[in-house]
């Protein structure tokens, strides 16, 4: 069935029960990820994370964006935007934490100098 002018698809962001539920769940999901991001930022200890998992999360988020941003603006946009940023940060921090020891090892062995 195609959406019509009277359908909830066209209503935008009226404060209905589904929109309220989306707002609450967005806050809960984002709140559940914040401690992980805080610890990763504070300690830079990401050895327990898998590069393939973080990379797949980023790929999935980018592909899922095609769907999410076709929806009318609402809580899902904020939640998905949060997931996009948080998974990109984890990838950036992961790559940074794993390339720094390699750079230090190359510099101390003299191989990093050309």
C-alpha positions as a Markdown table, in Angstrom:
| # | Residue | x | y | z |
|---|---|---|---|---|
| 1 | Unk | 0.0 | 0.0 | 0.0 |
| 2 | Unk | 1.4 | 3.4 | -0.9 |
| 3 | Unk | 1.4 | 6.2 | 1.6 |
| 4 | Unk | -1.3 | 8.8 | 1.3 |
| 5 | Unk | -1.5 | 12.3 | 2.6 |
| 6 | Unk | -3.4 | 11.1 | 5.7 |
| 7 | Unk | -1.0 | 8.3 | 6.5 |
| 8 | Unk | 1.5 | 8.5 | 9.4 |
| 9 | Unk | 4.3 | 8.6 | 6.8 |
| 10 | Unk | 3.3 | 12.1 | 5.7 |
| 11 | Unk | 2.5 | 13.4 | 9.2 |
| 12 | Unk | 6.1 | 14.2 | 10.0 |
| 13 | Unk | 6.9 | 14.4 | 13.6 |
| 14 | Unk | 3.7 | 14.8 | 15.5 |
| 15 | Unk | 4.0 | 13.7 | 19.1 |
| 16 | Unk | 2.2 | 10.4 | 18.9 |
| 17 | Unk | 2.8 | 7.3 | 20.9 |
| 18 | Unk | 5.1 | 5.8 | 18.3 |
| 19 | Unk | 7.1 | 9.0 | 18.1 |
| 20 | Unk | 7.3 | 9.2 | 21.9 |
| 21 | Unk | 8.4 | 5.6 | 22.0 |
| 22 | Unk | 11.1 | 6.3 | 19.3 |
| 23 | Unk | 12.3 | 9.3 | 21.4 |
| 24 | Unk | 12.6 | 7.2 | 24.5 |
| 25 | Unk | 14.3 | 4.3 | 22.8 |
| 26 | Unk | 16.7 | 6.6 | 21.1 |
| 27 | Unk | 17.7 | 8.0 | 24.5 |
| 28 | Unk | 18.1 | 4.5 | 25.9 |
| 29 | Unk | 20.1 | 3.1 | 23.0 |
| 30 | Unk | 22.4 | 6.2 | 22.9 |
| 31 | Unk | 22.8 | 6.0 | 26.7 |
| 32 | Unk | 23.8 | 2.4 | 26.5 |
| 33 | Unk | 26.6 | 3.2 | 24.0 |
| 34 | Unk | 28.0 | 6.3 | 25.7 |
| 35 | Unk | 29.9 | 4.4 | 28.5 |
| 36 | Unk | 31.7 | 2.4 | 25.8 |
| 37 | Unk | 32.6 | 5.5 | 23.9 |
| 38 | Unk | 33.8 | 7.3 | 27.0 |
| 39 | Unk | 36.0 | 4.4 | 28.1 |
| 40 | Unk | 37.5 | 4.0 | 24.6 |
| 41 | Unk | 38.2 | 7.8 | 24.5 |
| 42 | Unk | 39.7 | 7.8 | 28.0 |
| 43 | Unk | 41.8 | 4.7 | 27.9 |
| 44 | Unk | 42.5 | 4.3 | 24.1 |
| 45 | Unk | 42.5 | 0.6 | 24.9 |
| 46 | Unk | 40.7 | -1.0 | 22.0 |
| 47 | Unk | 42.5 | -4.3 | 21.8 |
| 48 | Unk | 39.3 | -6.2 | 22.9 |
| 49 | Unk | 37.5 | -4.9 | 19.8 |
| 50 | Unk | 37.6 | -6.6 | 16.4 |
| 51 | Unk | 38.5 | -4.6 | 13.3 |
| 52 | Unk | 36.1 | -6.7 | 11.2 |
| 53 | Unk | 33.2 | -6.1 | 13.6 |
| 54 | Unk | 33.8 | -2.3 | 13.7 |
| 55 | Unk | 34.3 | -2.2 | 9.9 |
| 56 | Unk | 31.1 | -4.2 | 9.2 |
| 57 | Unk | 29.2 | -1.9 | 11.6 |
| 58 | Unk | 30.4 | 1.1 | 9.6 |
| 59 | Unk | 29.5 | -0.5 | 6.3 |
| 60 | Unk | 26.1 | -1.5 | 7.6 |
| 61 | Unk | 25.4 | 2.0 | 8.9 |
| 62 | Unk | 26.3 | 3.6 | 5.6 |
| 63 | Unk | 24.1 | 1.3 | 3.6 |
| 64 | Unk | 21.2 | 1.6 | 6.2 |
| 65 | Unk | 21.5 | 5.4 | 5.8 |
| 66 | Unk | 19.9 | 5.0 | 2.3 |
| 67 | Unk | 16.7 | 3.7 | 4.0 |
| 68 | Unk | 16.7 | 5.8 | 7.2 |
| 69 | Unk | 17.2 | 9.2 | 5.5 |
| 70 | Unk | 14.4 | 8.4 | 3.1 |
| 71 | Unk | 12.0 | 8.3 | 6.1 |
| 72 | Unk | 10.5 | 11.5 | 7.3 |
| 73 | Unk | 12.6 | 13.3 | 9.9 |
| 74 | Unk | 12.1 | 11.8 | 13.4 |
| 75 | Unk | 13.8 | 10.0 | 16.3 |
| 76 | Unk | 15.2 | 7.4 | 14.0 |
| 77 | Unk | 17.3 | 10.1 | 12.2 |
| 78 | Unk | 18.9 | 11.1 | 15.5 |
| 79 | Unk | 19.5 | 7.5 | 16.6 |
| 80 | Unk | 21.0 | 6.5 | 13.2 |
| 81 | Unk | 23.1 | 9.6 | 13.2 |
| 82 | Unk | 24.4 | 8.8 | 16.6 |
| 83 | Unk | 25.2 | 5.2 | 15.4 |
| 84 | Unk | 27.0 | 6.6 | 12.4 |
| 85 | Unk | 29.1 | 8.9 | 14.4 |
| 86 | Unk | 29.9 | 6.5 | 17.2 |
| 87 | Unk | 30.9 | 3.6 | 14.9 |
| 88 | Unk | 33.0 | 6.0 | 12.8 |
| 89 | Unk | 34.7 | 7.2 | 16.0 |
| 90 | Unk | 35.4 | 3.6 | 17.2 |
| 91 | Unk | 36.9 | 2.8 | 13.8 |
| 92 | Unk | 39.1 | 6.0 | 13.9 |
| 93 | Unk | 40.2 | 5.3 | 17.4 |
| 94 | Unk | 40.8 | 1.6 | 16.6 |
| 95 | Unk | 43.0 | 2.4 | 13.6 |
| 96 | Unk | 44.8 | 5.1 | 15.5 |
| 97 | Unk | 45.5 | 2.8 | 18.5 |
| 98 | Unk | 46.9 | 0.1 | 16.3 |
| 99 | Unk | 49.0 | 2.2 | 14.0 |
| 100 | Unk | 50.7 | 4.2 | 16.8 |
| 101 | Unk | 52.7 | 1.2 | 18.2 |
| 102 | Unk | 53.8 | 0.2 | 14.7 |
| 103 | Unk | 55.0 | 3.8 | 14.0 |
| 104 | Unk | 56.9 | 3.8 | 17.3 |
| 105 | Unk | 58.5 | 0.5 | 16.5 |
| 106 | Unk | 59.6 | 1.6 | 13.0 |
| 107 | Unk | 60.9 | 4.9 | 14.4 |
| 108 | Unk | 63.0 | 3.2 | 17.2 |
| 109 | Unk | 64.4 | 0.7 | 14.7 |
| 110 | Unk | 65.4 | 3.4 | 12.3 |
| 111 | Unk | 63.3 | 1.8 | 9.5 |
| 112 | Unk | 60.8 | 4.7 | 9.6 |
| 113 | Unk | 63.4 | 7.2 | 8.4 |
| 114 | Unk | 64.0 | 7.5 | 4.7 |
